[in-house]
């Protein structure tokens, strides 16, 4: 087994920390480890400064834990050397004599100041910022997820980009949650350093006086300075780590180094530098402060402000020149027409008066509703709706919207902003005043009413909907009507790949030995065209595998699949525990239809006489009118062999007519015939 060098290095780092807690080490090795500890602290500090975003240091909480345990182990080792030999090595001695000034009082004061700065200022602030940031990051997660879904539905980002963005949100939440707890390591380390130092001073004095026979003054001088040196050599790296933690949890810049951002924000406005320079110069002239120092510093600020102002002016001129040059290049460059060939599967264009409904910043929720439409259709029909492109169009009337399928307008509507649409479900006798209109999805009569009338209309029994719901319902119905032509070969391939994960043998049997991808697409389109869900893809593919060995006619295969899905079809059209009113087809007409079927290589078609077709359609209209008068869905029952041909015959005349064969009806369904189509 191969081990990465980095993994071995980290393992050795932690193993040393464990060993140092148990085994005494020589002073030379302690010096090396203390130097490494300082180097690691400096590396962490500069990494946090120059990291472009917090996730660049995603393992920072783990680093805190590792460095803390390593630093404590060095504390224990240096304590052993101080108490046993009085010689903890060059690094500890130098920090005690040089950094601490070689004086017990000075060293103690410096050490206490470091502890206060670290514990009371940096640690306390970092802890609070980490806690608040973690809370706000977790609270903001749902909103960020919805924003990603909205961008995905409008086509602003791809599926891959959306996945990356969601992963990043999850990583940020995990990071700040970990940081909230990891800051406690640093806080505890500062407290432990103070206690260890106090214990070492007492223990050192005891060892010096009892073991080495030193007088009290000499014992406290020697061991206290060494202990202060030990405390300083530990607390200075600890202070650097604390500072790194504070920098990381307060970092807001994502696309620039911290130093660059700080300098640009602090000294980037010439007017500010002029005021600072003038104030310093005035203090040098008016007050007894050092005139040369304050006047010189004020002049330096004023000159720096002038230089920055000149730089800004030059940059503005260069930017303007670049814009003019870019515009000229665009004019001279041959037009790239490839991008103009792109056709969006579904587009919703609207006038400027509807923009507030789609603008999240203005409280609009149309984007969220589009997300729900895609989910609803996926659950209902078992297919993924393509990205729905939303865009404003100034050529439309302010309150108008149009729906396009593959670049061609298929429907339109108009709403009144700040109004509600009230529809009479059929049993409300009292009328309400408003602006007469028609509901765009089903073209039902309706009335526009104001906000103040809404409560009264609902109490009277009217169905009241707001403008976003009207647009969403209209868009949903248009998608349902055209979902079959929106199902591409790539969509079918995605469905096949999804099924192959759980049923590889079935997919391998069917594709490409028995049927091609295009033939499966045609069968699925036939089902969707009549509103039959394709979610049960396993049953559909098993049926196709059973019958594709006999025929590759996609229309015939569709009929076999429909019969396999009879439970779903029955649940869709025939309520349980209730007799469903239907009309049937005269057997003579069925024989007449089958006699007019002509089979060709391109498929079957009907050769029925136009006058005869007109008579049959008139009879169908008469019979389904009986169902509509009863408030029932227009359902016509035929024999299995005739169903698909009769559906093709009637689909241009009656778009909402449901044609079902006897083999597609579950045995427990109760039917009630109210008429027979005969002519």
C-alpha positions as CSV (number, residue, x, y, z in Angstrom):
1,X,0.0,0.0,0.0
2,X,1.3,3.4,-1.0
3,X,1.2,6.3,1.5
4,X,1.3,9.9,0.4
5,X,4.1,11.9,1.9
6,X,1.6,14.6,3.1
7,X,-0.4,12.0,5.0
8,X,2.8,10.6,6.6
9,X,3.9,14.1,7.6
10,X,0.6,14.9,9.3
11,X,0.6,11.5,11.1
12,X,4.2,12.1,12.3
13,X,3.2,15.6,13.5
14,X,0.4,14.2,15.6
15,X,2.5,11.2,16.8
16,X,5.3,13.6,18.0
17,X,2.7,15.5,20.0
18,X,1.6,12.3,21.7
19,X,5.2,11.1,22.3
20,X,6.3,14.5,23.7
21,X,3.6,14.2,26.4
22,X,5.1,11.0,27.7
23,X,8.8,10.8,26.8
24,X,11.4,13.4,27.9
25,X,13.2,15.0,24.9
26,X,16.6,16.7,24.7
27,X,16.8,20.5,24.6
28,X,18.1,20.6,21.0
29,X,15.0,18.6,19.7
30,X,12.8,21.0,21.7
31,X,14.4,24.0,20.0
32,X,13.7,22.4,16.6
33,X,10.1,21.7,17.4
34,X,9.5,25.2,18.9
35,X,10.9,26.7,15.7
36,X,8.6,24.5,13.6
37,X,5.7,25.6,15.8
38,X,6.5,29.2,15.1
39,X,6.9,28.5,11.3
40,X,3.5,26.7,11.2
41,X,1.8,29.6,13.0
42,X,3.3,32.1,10.5
43,X,2.2,29.9,7.6
44,X,-1.4,29.8,8.8
45,X,-1.4,33.5,9.4
46,X,-0.3,34.4,5.9
47,X,-2.5,31.8,4.3
48,X,-5.6,33.3,6.0
49,X,-4.5,36.8,4.8
50,X,-4.0,35.8,1.2
51,X,-6.9,33.3,0.8
52,X,-9.4,34.6,-1.7
53,X,-12.3,33.0,0.2
54,X,-12.9,31.2,3.4
55,X,-13.4,27.8,1.7
56,X,-9.8,27.9,0.6
57,X,-9.0,27.1,4.3
58,X,-11.9,24.6,4.7
59,X,-9.7,22.4,7.0
60,X,-8.9,25.3,9.3
61,X,-10.9,23.9,12.3
62,X,-8.8,20.7,12.0
63,X,-5.6,22.7,11.8
64,X,-6.6,24.5,15.0
65,X,-7.0,21.2,16.8
66,X,-3.7,19.8,15.6
67,X,-1.6,22.9,16.3
68,X,-3.2,23.3,19.8
69,X,-2.3,19.7,20.9
70,X,1.2,20.1,19.4
71,X,1.8,23.3,21.3
72,X,0.6,21.9,24.6
73,X,2.9,18.9,24.1
74,X,5.8,21.3,23.7
75,X,4.7,23.1,26.9
76,X,4.8,19.8,28.8
77,X,8.3,18.9,27.4
78,X,9.8,22.4,28.2
79,X,8.3,22.2,31.7
80,X,10.0,18.9,32.3
81,X,13.4,20.3,31.1
82,X,13.0,23.5,33.2
83,X,12.1,21.5,36.4
84,X,14.6,18.7,35.9
85,X,17.8,20.4,34.5
86,X,17.1,24.1,34.5
87,X,18.2,24.2,30.8
88,X,15.2,24.1,28.4
89,X,17.3,25.0,25.4
90,X,18.2,28.0,23.4
91,X,14.8,29.1,22.2
92,X,13.1,29.2,25.6
93,X,16.1,30.9,27.3
94,X,16.3,33.5,24.5
95,X,12.7,34.3,24.7
96,X,13.0,34.7,28.5
97,X,16.1,36.9,28.4
98,X,15.7,38.8,25.2
99,X,11.9,39.1,24.6
100,X,11.2,39.3,28.3
101,X,14.1,41.8,28.8
102,X,15.9,39.4,31.1
103,X,13.9,40.8,34.0
104,X,11.2,39.1,35.9
105,X,8.9,42.1,36.2
106,X,9.2,43.1,32.5
107,X,8.8,39.5,31.3
108,X,5.8,39.0,33.5
109,X,4.1,42.2,32.3
110,X,4.8,41.4,28.6
111,X,3.4,37.9,29.1
112,X,0.3,39.1,30.9
113,X,-0.3,41.7,28.2
114,X,-0.1,39.0,25.5
115,X,-2.6,36.9,27.4
116,X,-5.0,39.8,27.9
117,X,-4.8,40.8,24.2
118,X,-5.3,37.2,23.1
119,X,-8.0,36.2,25.6
120,X,-10.0,39.4,26.0
121,X,-9.7,41.0,22.6
122,X,-9.0,38.6,19.7
123,X,-10.4,35.4,21.1
124,X,-13.6,37.0,22.4
125,X,-14.3,38.8,19.2
126,X,-13.5,35.8,17.0
127,X,-15.8,33.6,19.1
128,X,-18.7,36.0,18.7
129,X,-18.1,36.6,15.0
130,X,-17.8,32.8,14.4
131,X,-21.1,32.2,16.3
132,X,-23.1,34.8,14.5
133,X,-21.7,33.9,11.1
134,X,-22.5,30.2,11.6
135,X,-26.1,31.2,12.6
136,X,-26.6,33.5,9.7
137,X,-25.0,31.0,7.2
138,X,-27.4,28.3,8.3
139,X,-30.4,30.6,8.3
140,X,-29.6,31.8,4.7
141,X,-29.2,28.3,3.3
142,X,-32.9,27.9,2.2
143,X,-32.9,31.3,0.5
144,X,-29.6,30.5,-1.3
145,X,-31.0,27.1,-2.5
146,X,-34.1,28.8,-3.9
147,X,-32.0,31.4,-5.7
148,X,-30.0,28.6,-7.3
149,X,-33.2,26.9,-8.4
150,X,-34.5,30.2,-9.8
151,X,-31.3,30.8,-11.8
152,X,-31.4,27.2,-13.0
153,X,-35.0,27.6,-14.2
154,X,-34.3,30.9,-16.0
155,X,-31.3,29.4,-17.7
156,X,-28.8,31.7,-16.1
157,X,-26.8,28.7,-14.9
158,X,-26.4,25.1,-16.1
159,X,-27.2,21.9,-14.1
160,X,-23.5,21.4,-13.5
161,X,-23.1,25.0,-12.2
162,X,-26.1,24.6,-10.0
163,X,-24.6,21.4,-8.5
164,X,-21.3,23.2,-7.8
165,X,-23.2,26.1,-6.2
166,X,-25.2,23.8,-3.9
167,X,-22.1,21.9,-2.9
168,X,-20.4,25.2,-2.0
169,X,-23.4,26.3,0.2
170,X,-23.2,23.0,2.0
171,X,-19.4,23.4,2.5
172,X,-19.9,26.9,3.8
173,X,-22.5,25.8,6.3
174,X,-20.3,22.9,7.5
175,X,-17.2,25.2,7.7
176,X,-18.8,27.9,9.8
177,X,-20.5,25.4,12.0
178,X,-17.1,23.8,12.7
179,X,-15.5,27.2,13.2
180,X,-18.0,28.0,15.9
181,X,-16.7,25.1,18.0
182,X,-13.1,25.3,16.9
183,X,-12.7,28.8,18.2
184,X,-13.1,27.3,21.7
185,X,-9.7,25.5,21.2
186,X,-7.9,28.8,20.9
187,X,-9.8,30.3,23.9
188,X,-9.0,27.2,26.0
189,X,-5.3,27.3,24.9
190,X,-4.9,30.8,26.2
191,X,-6.4,29.9,29.5
192,X,-4.2,26.7,29.7
193,X,-1.1,28.8,29.0
194,X,-1.8,31.1,31.9
195,X,-2.4,28.2,34.3
196,X,0.7,26.3,33.1
197,X,2.9,29.4,33.6
198,X,1.6,30.0,37.1
199,X,2.2,26.3,38.0
200,X,5.7,26.3,36.5
201,X,6.7,29.4,38.5
202,X,5.6,27.7,41.8
203,X,7.1,24.4,40.8
204,X,10.3,25.9,39.6
205,X,10.8,27.8,42.9
206,X,10.1,24.6,44.8
207,X,12.6,22.6,42.7
208,X,15.3,25.3,43.0
209,X,15.1,25.7,46.7
210,X,14.6,22.0,47.7
211,X,16.6,20.1,45.1
212,X,19.4,22.5,44.1
213,X,19.6,24.5,47.4
214,X,19.1,27.9,45.8
215,X,18.1,30.9,47.9
216,X,14.5,32.2,47.3
217,X,15.6,35.3,45.3
218,X,17.9,33.3,43.0
219,X,15.4,30.5,42.5
220,X,12.5,32.8,41.6
221,X,14.8,34.9,39.3
222,X,16.1,31.8,37.4
223,X,13.0,29.7,37.1
224,X,10.5,32.5,36.7
225,X,12.5,34.0,33.7
226,X,12.7,30.5,32.1
227,X,9.0,30.0,32.7
228,X,8.1,33.4,31.3
229,X,10.3,32.5,28.3
230,X,8.5,29.2,27.9
231,X,5.1,31.0,28.2
232,X,6.2,33.6,25.6
233,X,7.5,31.0,23.1
234,X,4.1,29.2,23.3
235,X,1.8,32.3,23.5
236,X,3.3,34.2,20.5
237,X,2.5,31.3,18.0
238,X,-0.9,31.0,19.8
239,X,-1.5,34.7,19.3
240,X,-0.7,34.3,15.6
241,X,-3.2,31.5,15.4
242,X,-5.8,33.6,17.2
243,X,-5.2,36.4,14.8
244,X,-5.5,34.0,11.9
245,X,-8.8,32.8,13.2
246,X,-10.1,36.4,13.6
247,X,-9.0,37.2,10.0
248,X,-10.7,34.1,8.6
249,X,-14.1,34.5,10.3
250,X,-14.2,38.2,9.4
251,X,-13.1,37.8,5.8
252,X,-15.6,39.2,3.3
253,X,-13.6,39.7,0.1
254,X,-13.9,36.8,-2.3
255,X,-11.9,37.9,-5.3
256,X,-8.9,39.8,-4.0
257,X,-6.1,39.4,-1.5
258,X,-6.8,40.8,2.0
259,X,-3.9,43.3,1.8
260,X,-4.9,44.7,-1.5
261,X,-8.5,45.1,-0.4
262,X,-7.5,46.8,2.9
263,X,-5.2,49.3,1.2
264,X,-7.7,50.1,-1.5
265,X,-10.5,50.6,0.9
266,X,-8.5,52.6,3.4
267,X,-6.5,54.8,1.1
268,X,-8.6,54.6,-2.1
269,X,-10.5,57.9,-1.8
270,X,-8.4,61.0,-2.4
271,X,-10.8,63.3,-0.5
272,X,-10.3,61.2,2.6
273,X,-6.5,61.6,2.3
274,X,-6.8,65.4,1.8
275,X,-8.8,65.7,5.1
276,X,-6.4,63.5,7.0
277,X,-3.3,65.4,5.7
278,X,-4.9,68.8,6.4
279,X,-5.9,67.7,10.0
280,X,-2.3,66.4,10.8
281,X,-0.8,69.7,9.4
282,X,-3.1,71.8,11.5
283,X,-2.3,69.8,14.6
284,X,1.4,70.4,13.9
285,X,0.9,74.2,13.5
286,X,-1.6,75.0,16.2
287,X,-0.6,72.6,19.0
288,X,2.7,72.0,20.7
289,X,3.1,68.7,18.9
290,X,6.2,68.1,16.8
291,X,5.7,70.5,13.9
292,X,8.2,68.8,11.5
293,X,6.8,65.4,12.1
294,X,3.1,66.3,11.8
295,X,3.6,68.7,8.9
296,X,5.7,66.2,7.0
297,X,3.2,63.4,7.6
298,X,0.3,65.7,6.6
299,X,2.1,66.7,3.4
300,X,2.7,63.0,2.6
301,X,-1.0,62.2,2.9
302,X,-1.9,65.1,0.7
303,X,0.6,64.1,-2.0
304,X,-0.6,60.5,-1.9
305,X,-4.2,61.7,-2.3
306,X,-3.1,63.8,-5.4
307,X,-1.3,60.8,-6.9
308,X,-4.3,58.5,-6.4
309,X,-6.7,61.1,-7.9
310,X,-4.4,61.4,-11.0
311,X,-4.4,57.6,-11.2
312,X,-8.2,57.5,-11.1
313,X,-8.5,60.1,-13.8
314,X,-6.1,58.2,-16.1
315,X,-7.9,54.9,-15.4
316,X,-11.2,56.5,-16.3
317,X,-9.8,57.9,-19.6
318,X,-8.3,54.4,-20.4
319,X,-11.6,52.7,-19.6
320,X,-13.5,55.1,-21.8
321,X,-11.0,54.5,-24.6
322,X,-11.3,50.8,-24.2
323,X,-15.1,51.0,-24.4
324,X,-14.8,53.0,-27.6
325,X,-12.3,50.5,-29.0
326,X,-14.4,47.5,-28.0
327,X,-17.5,49.1,-29.6
328,X,-15.5,49.8,-32.8
329,X,-14.2,46.2,-32.9
330,X,-17.8,44.9,-32.4
331,X,-18.9,47.0,-35.4
332,X,-15.9,45.9,-37.6
333,X,-16.1,42.2,-36.5
334,X,-18.2,39.8,-38.7
335,X,-21.4,38.9,-36.9
336,X,-21.4,35.6,-35.1
337,X,-24.8,34.2,-36.0
338,X,-24.4,30.8,-34.4
339,X,-25.8,32.1,-31.1
340,X,-28.9,33.3,-32.9
341,X,-29.7,29.7,-34.0
342,X,-30.4,28.6,-30.4
343,X,-34.1,27.9,-29.8
344,X,-35.4,27.7,-26.2
345,X,-37.9,24.9,-25.6
346,X,-40.2,27.0,-23.4
347,X,-40.3,30.8,-23.1
348,X,-42.4,33.1,-21.1
349,X,-42.2,36.7,-22.3
350,X,-44.0,39.5,-20.5
351,X,-44.4,43.3,-20.6
352,X,-42.8,45.6,-18.2
353,X,-45.9,45.8,-16.0
354,X,-45.4,42.2,-15.0
355,X,-41.7,42.5,-14.1
356,X,-42.5,43.1,-10.4
357,X,-44.1,39.6,-10.3
358,X,-40.8,38.0,-11.5
359,X,-38.4,40.3,-9.5
360,X,-37.5,38.7,-6.2
361,X,-36.3,42.1,-4.9
362,X,-39.8,43.5,-5.3
363,X,-41.5,40.5,-3.6
364,X,-42.3,38.6,-6.8
365,X,-42.6,34.8,-6.5
366,X,-43.1,33.9,-10.2
367,X,-39.6,32.2,-10.3
368,X,-40.5,30.1,-7.4
369,X,-43.8,29.1,-9.1
370,X,-41.9,28.1,-12.2
371,X,-39.7,25.8,-10.0
372,X,-42.9,24.2,-8.6
373,X,-44.4,23.8,-12.1
374,X,-41.4,21.7,-13.2
375,X,-41.7,19.6,-10.0
376,X,-45.4,19.2,-10.4
377,X,-45.2,18.0,-14.0
378,X,-42.3,15.7,-13.1
379,X,-44.5,14.0,-10.4
380,X,-47.6,14.0,-12.5
381,X,-46.3,12.8,-15.9
382,X,-42.9,11.4,-15.0
383,X,-40.8,13.5,-17.4
384,X,-38.5,16.5,-16.8
385,X,-39.7,19.8,-18.2
386,X,-36.9,21.7,-20.0
387,X,-35.6,25.0,-18.6
388,X,-38.3,27.6,-18.8
389,X,-36.8,30.9,-20.0
390,X,-38.3,34.0,-18.5
391,X,-37.6,37.4,-20.2
392,X,-39.2,40.8,-20.4
393,X,-40.3,42.1,-23.8
394,X,-40.8,45.9,-24.3
395,X,-42.7,45.3,-27.5
396,X,-45.6,43.7,-25.6
397,X,-48.3,45.6,-23.8
398,X,-47.4,46.3,-20.2
399,X,-49.7,43.7,-18.7
400,X,-49.4,41.2,-21.6
401,X,-47.5,37.9,-21.6
402,X,-47.0,35.3,-24.3
403,X,-45.9,31.6,-24.1
404,X,-43.6,30.2,-26.8
405,X,-42.8,26.6,-27.5
406,X,-39.6,26.1,-29.5
407,X,-39.6,29.8,-30.4
408,X,-43.2,29.9,-31.7
409,X,-46.0,31.6,-29.8
410,X,-48.7,29.1,-28.8
411,X,-50.7,31.1,-26.2
412,X,-51.0,34.5,-24.6
413,X,-52.8,36.3,-21.8
414,X,-53.2,39.6,-20.1
415,X,-53.5,40.4,-16.4
416,X,-54.3,43.5,-14.3
417,X,-51.6,44.2,-11.8
418,X,-52.9,44.7,-8.2
419,X,-56.2,43.0,-9.2
420,X,-57.6,39.5,-8.6
421,X,-59.5,37.3,-11.0
422,X,-62.9,36.0,-9.7
423,X,-64.6,33.1,-11.4
424,X,-68.0,31.7,-10.8
425,X,-67.8,28.0,-10.2
426,X,-71.4,27.7,-11.4
427,X,-73.5,27.9,-8.3
428,X,-73.1,31.6,-7.3
429,X,-76.2,33.5,-8.2
430,X,-75.2,36.9,-6.9
431,X,-73.0,39.0,-9.2
432,X,-70.0,41.1,-8.2
433,X,-69.0,44.3,-10.0
434,X,-65.7,44.3,-11.8
435,X,-64.0,44.2,-15.3
436,X,-65.3,41.3,-17.4
437,X,-62.6,39.0,-18.9
438,X,-61.8,35.4,-19.7
439,X,-59.5,33.1,-17.8
440,X,-56.6,32.4,-20.2
441,X,-56.0,28.7,-19.4
442,X,-59.5,27.3,-20.1
443,X,-61.2,30.5,-21.5
444,X,-63.8,30.6,-18.8
445,X,-65.7,33.9,-18.1
446,X,-64.2,35.8,-15.2
447,X,-64.1,39.2,-13.5
448,X,-61.2,41.4,-12.4
449,X,-61.8,42.7,-8.9
450,X,-59.8,44.8,-6.5
451,X,-58.1,43.8,-3.3
452,X,-60.9,45.4,-1.3
453,X,-63.5,43.1,-3.0
454,X,-61.5,39.9,-2.6
455,X,-62.9,38.9,0.8
456,X,-66.5,39.6,-0.2
457,X,-66.1,37.6,-3.4
458,X,-64.7,34.6,-1.6
459,X,-67.5,34.7,1.0
460,X,-70.0,34.7,-1.9
461,X,-68.4,31.5,-3.3
462,X,-66.3,32.9,-6.1
463,X,-63.0,31.3,-6.9
464,X,-60.4,34.1,-6.5
465,X,-56.8,33.9,-7.8
466,X,-53.9,36.3,-7.9
467,X,-52.0,37.3,-11.1
468,X,-49.0,35.0,-10.4
469,X,-51.3,32.0,-10.0
470,X,-53.1,32.9,-13.3
471,X,-49.8,32.9,-15.2
472,X,-48.5,29.8,-13.5
473,X,-51.7,27.9,-14.2
474,X,-51.7,29.0,-17.8
475,X,-48.1,28.0,-18.2
476,X,-48.7,24.6,-16.6
477,X,-51.6,23.8,-19.0
478,X,-49.6,24.9,-22.0
479,X,-46.8,22.6,-20.9
480,X,-49.2,19.7,-20.4
481,X,-50.6,20.2,-23.9
482,X,-47.1,20.3,-25.5
483,X,-45.1,18.0,-23.2
484,X,-45.0,15.2,-25.8
485,X,-43.1,17.4,-28.4
486,X,-40.8,18.7,-25.7
487,X,-39.6,15.2,-24.9
488,X,-36.3,15.0,-26.8
489,X,-34.1,12.0,-27.5
490,X,-31.6,13.2,-24.9
491,X,-34.4,13.3,-22.3
492,X,-35.3,9.7,-23.2
493,X,-31.6,8.8,-22.9
494,X,-31.5,10.3,-19.4
495,X,-34.6,8.3,-18.4
496,X,-33.0,5.2,-19.8
497,X,-29.7,5.8,-17.9
498,X,-31.7,6.3,-14.7
499,X,-33.6,3.0,-15.2
500,X,-30.4,1.2,-16.1
501,X,-28.9,1.8,-12.7
502,X,-31.6,-0.4,-11.1
503,X,-32.5,-2.7,-14.1
504,X,-29.5,-3.1,-16.3
505,X,-30.6,-6.4,-17.8
506,X,-34.0,-5.1,-19.0
507,X,-32.4,-2.0,-20.7
508,X,-29.7,-4.2,-22.3
509,X,-32.4,-6.6,-23.6
510,X,-34.5,-3.8,-25.1
511,X,-31.9,-1.3,-26.4
512,X,-30.6,-1.5,-29.1
513,X,-31.5,-5.1,-29.9
514,X,-35.3,-4.8,-30.1
515,X,-36.0,-1.0,-30.4
516,X,-34.0,2.1,-31.1
517,X,-34.0,5.2,-28.9
518,X,-36.2,7.0,-31.4
519,X,-38.8,4.3,-31.4
520,X,-39.0,4.4,-27.6
521,X,-39.2,8.2,-27.8
522,X,-42.2,7.8,-30.1
523,X,-44.0,5.5,-27.7
524,X,-43.4,7.8,-24.7
525,X,-44.6,10.8,-26.8
526,X,-47.8,8.9,-27.7
527,X,-48.5,8.3,-24.0
528,X,-47.7,11.9,-22.9
529,X,-49.8,13.3,-25.8
530,X,-52.9,11.7,-24.1
531,X,-51.8,12.7,-20.6
532,X,-50.6,9.2,-19.5
533,X,-47.8,9.4,-17.0
534,X,-44.5,7.6,-17.9
535,X,-43.2,7.5,-14.3
536,X,-43.6,3.7,-14.2
537,X,-40.8,3.3,-16.8
538,X,-40.1,-0.2,-15.6
539,X,-43.6,-1.5,-16.6
540,X,-43.4,0.4,-19.9
541,X,-40.0,-1.1,-20.8
542,X,-41.0,-4.6,-19.8
543,X,-44.1,-4.4,-22.0
544,X,-42.1,-3.1,-24.9
545,X,-39.5,-5.9,-24.4
546,X,-42.4,-8.5,-24.4
547,X,-44.0,-7.2,-27.7
548,X,-41.2,-5.7,-29.7
549,X,-40.2,-9.2,-30.9
550,X,-43.5,-9.3,-32.7
551,X,-43.9,-5.7,-34.0
552,X,-41.9,-2.5,-34.1
553,X,-45.0,-0.4,-35.0
554,X,-44.8,2.3,-32.3
555,X,-48.6,2.9,-32.4
556,X,-49.4,-0.7,-31.7
557,X,-46.7,-0.9,-29.0
558,X,-48.3,2.2,-27.4
559,X,-51.6,0.3,-27.2
560,X,-49.9,-2.7,-25.5
561,X,-48.2,-0.3,-23.0
562,X,-51.5,1.4,-22.3
563,X,-53.1,-1.9,-21.4
564,X,-50.2,-2.7,-19.0
565,X,-50.8,0.7,-17.4
566,X,-54.6,0.1,-16.9
567,X,-54.4,0.6,-13.2
568,X,-52.9,4.1,-13.6
569,X,-55.4,4.9,-16.4
570,X,-58.3,3.7,-14.3
571,X,-57.2,5.8,-11.3
572,X,-56.8,8.8,-13.5
573,X,-60.2,8.8,-15.2
574,X,-62.5,6.5,-13.1
575,X,-63.0,7.4,-9.4
576,X,-63.2,4.5,-7.0
577,X,-66.6,3.6,-5.3
578,X,-68.5,5.7,-7.9
579,X,-70.1,4.9,-11.2
580,X,-68.5,6.8,-14.1
581,X,-70.7,8.0,-16.9
582,X,-69.4,7.2,-20.3
583,X,-70.5,6.8,-23.9
584,X,-69.7,3.7,-26.1
585,X,-69.1,3.2,-29.8
586,X,-71.5,1.3,-32.1
587,X,-69.8,-2.0,-33.2
588,X,-70.9,-1.2,-36.7
589,X,-68.9,2.0,-36.7
590,X,-65.9,0.1,-35.2
591,X,-66.1,-2.4,-38.1
592,X,-66.4,0.5,-40.6
593,X,-63.3,2.2,-39.1
594,X,-61.2,-0.9,-39.1
595,X,-62.3,-1.6,-42.7
596,X,-60.9,1.8,-43.7
597,X,-57.4,1.2,-42.2
598,X,-54.6,1.0,-44.7
599,X,-51.2,-0.3,-43.7
600,X,-48.1,1.2,-45.2
601,X,-44.4,1.1,-44.5
602,X,-44.8,4.5,-42.9
603,X,-47.6,3.4,-40.7
604,X,-51.4,3.0,-40.8
605,X,-53.9,5.7,-41.9
606,X,-57.7,5.9,-42.4
607,X,-59.4,6.2,-45.8
608,X,-62.8,6.9,-44.4
609,X,-65.1,9.0,-46.7
610,X,-65.2,12.7,-45.6
611,X,-69.0,12.7,-45.5
612,X,-69.1,9.6,-43.4
613,X,-66.4,11.1,-41.1
614,X,-68.5,14.2,-40.7
615,X,-71.6,12.1,-39.8
616,X,-69.7,10.1,-37.2
617,X,-68.2,13.3,-35.7
618,X,-71.7,14.8,-35.4
619,X,-72.9,11.7,-33.5
620,X,-69.9,12.0,-31.2
621,X,-70.6,15.6,-30.5
622,X,-74.2,14.8,-29.7
623,X,-73.2,12.0,-27.2
624,X,-70.4,13.9,-25.4
625,X,-72.8,16.8,-25.0
626,X,-74.8,14.6,-22.7
627,X,-71.8,14.1,-20.5
628,X,-70.9,17.7,-20.4
629,X,-74.4,18.6,-19.4
630,X,-74.0,16.3,-16.5
631,X,-70.7,18.0,-15.6
632,X,-68.7,14.8,-16.4
633,X,-65.5,14.3,-18.4
634,X,-66.2,13.3,-22.0
635,X,-65.1,9.6,-22.0
636,X,-65.7,7.3,-24.9
637,X,-65.2,3.5,-24.6
638,X,-64.1,1.4,-27.6
639,X,-62.8,-2.1,-28.3
640,X,-59.0,-2.4,-28.0
641,X,-58.3,-2.8,-31.7
642,X,-60.2,0.4,-32.7
643,X,-59.0,2.7,-29.9
644,X,-55.9,4.2,-31.5
645,X,-57.6,4.7,-34.9
646,X,-60.7,6.3,-33.5
647,X,-58.6,8.6,-31.3
648,X,-56.7,9.8,-34.4
649,X,-60.0,10.4,-36.2
650,X,-61.4,12.5,-33.4
651,X,-58.3,14.4,-32.1
652,X,-58.7,17.2,-34.6
653,X,-62.3,17.7,-33.7
654,X,-62.4,17.1,-29.9
655,X,-59.1,17.9,-28.2
656,X,-60.5,17.0,-24.7
657,X,-62.2,13.8,-25.7
658,X,-60.8,10.8,-23.7
659,X,-60.8,7.6,-25.7
660,X,-60.2,4.4,-23.6
661,X,-60.4,0.8,-24.6
662,X,-62.1,-1.9,-22.5
663,X,-58.7,-3.5,-21.9
664,X,-57.4,-0.3,-20.3
665,X,-60.1,-0.4,-17.5
666,X,-59.5,-2.1,-14.2
667,X,-62.0,-4.9,-13.3
668,X,-63.3,-3.1,-10.2
669,X,-64.3,0.0,-12.1
670,X,-68.1,0.7,-12.4
671,X,-69.2,2.2,-15.6
672,X,-72.6,3.7,-16.6
673,X,-73.3,4.2,-20.3
674,X,-75.4,7.3,-21.1
675,X,-75.4,6.8,-24.8
676,X,-73.9,5.2,-27.9
677,X,-72.2,6.8,-30.9
678,X,-74.1,5.6,-33.9
679,X,-74.6,7.1,-37.3
